[in-house]
Structure formats: structure tokens, C-alpha cells
Amino acid sequence: MYNFLIKQNIRSVLIWSVLFGLIIESSQFLISWVNNVAYRTVDLNDVVMNFLGVLFGYMIYRLFRFPIVKMMDSKSIKKSGFFEYTYKRLR
């Protein structure tokens, strides 16, 4: 949904997804280290899976973006409210 607010290219989306995953895993490690308790385990697989999830989500967004815009152009859909907002962001 973030892509509707600000146009992003694939490179920045993927970089932010990796950084966000690393921040979450680092915070889990720091919480466990500060509390001296094995609260959560730090796993690089989580970062990789977050990255792949964002990549697939972005690909699905790109796949359905143009058919939705074409459908909204060809149909006489009243573009107000949510439809107007979405239409402007997809263009």
C-alpha cells in the first residue's frame, strides 16, 4: 500500500525491505542480549523471507497495475473517493 502514497522504483523498495528486516532482527538480538534471556532467536532466513515477500508483492502489484488502469479507463466508473485516489496513484 505504501506504493500508492509515493512512487517507488524496485531498487529502493528492495533496499528498504532488507534494511527493515535487519532492523527487526537486530532489535531482537539486542533485547535478548540486554535482558540476558533467549527471548527470540536471530535468524538470517527471516530477513531473506521478508525480502522475497516484498519482491513477490511488488511483482504482483506491477502485474495488476496496468490491467486495472485500462479497466478504469474503458469503463464508465465514476472516479471519486477511493477510486479517484487509486486511479491517480496508478497513473
Secondary structure, DSSP 8 states (H G I E B T S, - for coil): -HHHHS---HHHHHHHHHHHHHHHHHHHHHHHHHHTS--S---HHHHHHHHHHHHHHHHHHHHHHHHHHHHHHHS-----THHHHHHHHH-
